[in-house]
Amino acid sequence: MAYTGIVTGSRTVTTTRDERAPRHPDLVKRGWAAPNRPDAVWVADFTYVWTACGFCYVSFITDVYSRRILGWRASMSKTTDLVTAALAQALATRLQGGAGDGRPGLGTVPALDRDPEDLNAWAQPARPG
């Protein structure tokens, strides 16, 4: 017997993909086992969680080699700053001697989802805070 809850309203669409838009190349060719050192490949992800107060958006930057979350941010609004703040935290983590090779970002390959939010935030410089 399967249990289901009460469903009200409509499904919320958080990403509308433009199939005509250029795609960021897959620089690691989905070779997640390939990194042989920290900071070789960082993965960025942007997702959401439903809460009693509405959607909470979360951005993560993870080092594939160590599987460590280097930076993250959560917000009730979906903005580019949410993703760039997570990236800034990841860079700061590595600058503070966070088990990296001491050269954050040098030679690091960004492996991003194909969501527009991830791609745009990585490609644009962070705004002065």
N, C-alpha and C positions, 0 to 999 in steps of 0.2 A: 504494500500500500504506500503510495507516494503522498507526501504532505506538501501543500502549497499555501502560501500566505495570500492575503487579500492584495490585489493589484488595483491601484487607482491611478488615474491620469495617464499620460503618455510617456513613452520612453524618451529620455533626454539624449540628444546627440551632442557630444562634446567636440568632435573633430569632423569637419567636412573636408574630405580630401578632393583636391582638384587633380584629376587624372592627367590633365594637360600640362601641369606644372613640372618643371625639371626636378629630377630626383637626385639626392646626394648619392655619390657612388659608395658602394659597400667596400670600404678600404680593407676590411679584414676577411672578406669573402666567407663570413660566418665561421671563421676558424677560431672559435672561442678557446680551444686548447693550445693555440699557437704561442701566446705570450710566454717568454722565459725569464721575465724580470718585471718588477713593479713599474708602473707608469708607461708600459708599452701600449696598452689599449685601455681607454676609459669608455664606459658605456653611460649614455645619458638617457633617462626615461622621465616621462611626464605622465602622470595618471591622476585619477580622481577617486574619492570615496564619498559616498552619501552619508551625511550625518543628520541629526535632528534639526540642525540649523541650516541645512542646505549642503551643497557640494563643497568639499574641501579638496583643493588641488595640491598635488605633491610632486616635487621634482627631485630626482636622485642623480648623483654622479658616482659611479662605481668603478674601481680598478679591477679589471678582469683577472689579472694574475693573482692578487691577494683576496679577491672577492670582498674587499672592504668598501663600505660606503664612505666616500671621501667628503661628500657635500650633500646637503639636502635642505629643502625649504618646503613649508606648507603655507597655504594661504586660502582665503575664501574667495579670491578672485583669480582669474586665469590671465596672467600678464607675462610679458617677456621678462620682466624683472624677477619673477619667481624662478625662472630657469637660470638667468645670469647670476643670481645670488647663490644658487647651489654651486655653480661653476666657480665663483669667487671663493666660496668656502672650501671647495676641493683644492684649489690652488694654495690657499692659506694653510690648509692641513699639511700639504707636502712641504711648504716653505718652513713650517715649524718642526721639521724632522719627523714627519709622520710615516716612517718606514719606506720612503721612496728613495730614489737615487740622488736626491739633493738638487735635481734639476727639473722642477715641475713644468710640465708642458712641452719640454724639448723632446721631439721625436714621439710625442704621444699621439696616437691615432684615435680620433673621435669615432666611435661606433654608435650611431644614432638610430632610433626608431625612424620610421618614415613619416612621422607626424609633423605637420608644418610648424607646430610650436617648438619642437626640439630643434629642427633645422634652422629656423630663423634666429633663435636665441643663440645658438652656437656660432652662427655666421656673423652676427652683429656685435660690434664692440659694446662693452658694458657702459652704461651712462654713469657719469660721475655721481657719487652718492651723497 
